[in-house]
Amino acid sequence: MANANDIGLLVDSLQGVLGLLVPLIIGFALIAFLWGIVKYMWGASDEKQREESKMFMLWGIIGLFVMISVWGLVAIIANLTGNHIPSGFAPSLPNKQ
């Protein structure tokens, strides 16, 4: 049977991995969107390639929206429940001074 210390270490390591993966996946989605823009400009004379590029950009935007929304919802729920999310894992608002 696992003790609480082992579970805590597992949760900490999962947070570390997610803290690295989430920005990486969002970066890939952004690159996919930008690639759709490049393909659209290259294929300006080809109707089929323009339509394919539009779909690529659309799905890139949808992917970015979903990932960032879920990321924000996790931060909101964590703050409402009193849990602390390490910096770098969730977006933070600038502090007014």
C-alpha positions as CSV (number, residue, x, y, z in Angstrom):
1,M,0.0,0.0,0.0
2,A,1.3,3.4,-0.9
3,N,1.8,6.0,1.8
4,A,0.9,9.7,1.6
5,N,4.5,10.7,0.9
6,D,4.7,8.6,-2.2
7,I,1.4,10.0,-3.5
8,G,2.6,13.5,-2.8
9,L,5.8,12.8,-4.8
10,L,3.7,11.4,-7.7
11,V,1.4,14.5,-7.7
12,D,4.5,16.8,-7.6
13,S,6.1,15.0,-10.5
14,L,2.9,15.1,-12.6
15,Q,2.6,18.8,-12.0
16,G,6.2,19.2,-13.2
17,V,5.5,17.3,-16.3
18,L,2.3,19.1,-17.1
19,G,4.0,22.4,-16.4
20,L,6.4,21.6,-19.2
21,L,3.9,19.9,-21.6
22,V,1.1,22.4,-21.6
23,P,3.1,25.4,-22.9
24,L,4.8,23.0,-25.4
25,I,1.5,21.8,-26.8
26,I,0.1,25.3,-27.0
27,G,3.3,26.3,-28.8
28,F,2.7,23.5,-31.3
29,A,-0.9,24.6,-31.9
30,L,0.4,28.2,-32.5
31,I,3.0,26.9,-35.0
32,A,0.2,24.9,-36.8
33,F,-1.9,28.0,-37.1
34,L,1.0,30.0,-38.4
35,W,1.8,27.3,-40.9
36,G,-1.8,27.5,-42.1
37,I,-1.2,31.2,-42.8
38,V,2.0,30.5,-44.7
39,K,0.3,27.7,-46.8
40,Y,-2.6,30.1,-47.5
41,M,-0.2,32.8,-48.8
42,W,1.8,30.3,-50.9
43,G,-1.3,28.8,-52.5
44,A,-3.1,32.0,-53.2
45,S,-3.8,31.0,-56.8
46,D,-4.9,27.4,-55.9
47,E,-8.5,27.2,-54.6
48,K,-8.1,23.7,-53.1
49,Q,-5.0,24.6,-51.2
50,R,-6.6,27.8,-49.9
51,E,-9.6,25.9,-48.6
52,E,-7.2,23.3,-47.0
53,S,-5.2,26.1,-45.4
54,K,-8.4,27.8,-44.1
55,M,-9.3,24.6,-42.3
56,F,-5.8,24.2,-40.9
57,M,-6.0,27.8,-39.5
58,L,-9.5,27.2,-38.1
59,W,-8.5,24.0,-36.3
60,G,-5.4,25.7,-35.0
61,I,-7.5,28.6,-33.5
62,I,-10.0,26.1,-32.1
63,G,-7.2,24.1,-30.5
64,L,-5.6,27.2,-29.0
65,F,-8.9,28.4,-27.6
66,V,-9.7,25.1,-26.0
67,M,-6.3,24.6,-24.5
68,I,-6.0,28.1,-23.1
69,S,-9.6,28.0,-21.8
70,V,-9.1,24.7,-20.0
71,W,-5.8,26.0,-18.6
72,G,-7.6,29.1,-17.2
73,L,-10.5,27.0,-15.8
74,V,-8.0,24.8,-13.9
75,A,-6.4,27.9,-12.4
76,I,-9.8,29.3,-11.4
77,I,-10.9,26.1,-9.8
78,A,-7.6,25.7,-8.0
79,N,-7.8,29.2,-6.7
80,L,-11.4,28.7,-5.5
81,T,-10.5,25.6,-3.7
82,G,-7.6,27.2,-2.0
83,N,-4.9,25.2,-3.8
84,H,-1.7,26.8,-5.0
85,I,-0.7,26.3,-8.6
86,P,3.0,26.8,-9.2
87,S,4.0,29.6,-11.4
88,G,4.7,28.6,-14.9
89,F,1.8,26.1,-14.8
90,A,-1.0,28.6,-15.0
91,P,-1.1,32.0,-16.6
92,S,-0.9,34.8,-14.1
93,L,-2.1,38.4,-14.2
94,P,0.3,41.3,-13.8
95,N,0.4,42.8,-10.3
96,K,-0.5,46.5,-10.0
97,Q,1.9,48.5,-7.9
